[in-house]
């Protein structure tokens, strides 16, 4: 059960460009999100997970259906092609 402090919310405001807002709206629709805030929360959870995995030495690859897997750049580290 959450304590009163854990369920307390803090409001933040973000100034974004119209292009960013359009991308956020499109992503909200694509993932059938409940709200833009929920999409941002989910994105943060994924980002946090990826950062932790990266710090533990993991690498990330994109595996297209019709092509070779490619390692992707993450946090400024160079991408390399995987045979």
C-alpha positions in Angstrom: 0.0 0.0 0.0 1.3 3.4 -0.9 2.0 5.9 1.8 0.5 9.4 1.5 4.0 10.7 0.5 4.3 8.1 -2.3 0.9 8.9 -3.8 1.6 12.7 -3.7 2.0 14.1 -7.2 4.1 17.0 -8.4 3.0 18.9 -11.4 5.5 19.9 -14.0 5.1 22.0 -17.1 7.0 21.4 -20.4 7.4 24.0 -23.2 7.6 22.0 -26.4 7.8 22.9 -30.1 4.7 22.3 -32.3 6.7 19.5 -34.0 7.4 17.8 -30.7 3.7 18.1 -29.7 2.6 16.6 -33.0 5.0 13.7 -32.5 3.7 13.2 -29.0 0.1 13.2 -30.2 0.9 10.7 -33.0 2.7 8.4 -30.5 -0.2 8.6 -28.1 -2.6 7.5 -30.9 -0.2 4.8 -32.1 0.2 3.2 -28.7 -3.4 3.9 -27.8 -2.2 5.8 -24.7 -4.6 7.1 -22.1 -3.0 10.6 -22.2 0.2 12.4 -23.3 1.4 12.2 -19.7 1.0 8.4 -19.7 3.0 8.2 -22.9 5.8 10.3 -21.4 5.8 8.2 -18.2 6.1 5.0 -20.3 8.8 6.5 -22.4 10.7 7.4 -19.2 10.3 3.9 -17.8 11.8 2.4 -21.0 14.6 5.0 -21.1 15.5 4.2 -17.5 15.5 0.5 -18.3 17.8 1.0 -21.3 20.2 3.2 -19.4 20.5 0.6 -16.6 21.0 -2.2 -19.1 23.6 -0.2 -21.0 25.5 0.6 -17.8 25.5 -3.2 -17.1 27.3 -3.7 -20.4 24.3 -4.6 -22.7 24.3 -3.6 -26.3 21.2 -2.9 -28.4 20.4 -4.2 -31.9 17.8 -3.6 -34.5 16.9 -6.7 -36.4 15.0 -5.9 -39.6 12.9 -8.7 -41.2 14.8 -8.6 -44.4 18.3 -7.6 -43.4 21.2 -8.1 -41.1 21.1 -7.0 -37.5 22.7 -3.7 -36.7 24.0 -2.5 -33.4 22.5 0.9 -32.6 24.3 3.9 -31.1 23.3 4.6 -27.5 24.3 7.6 -25.4 27.0 8.8 -27.7 28.7 5.4 -28.3 29.3 4.6 -31.9 27.1 2.2 -33.8 28.7 -0.8 -35.5 27.4 -3.2 -38.1 26.9 -6.8 -36.8 27.8 -9.6 -39.3 
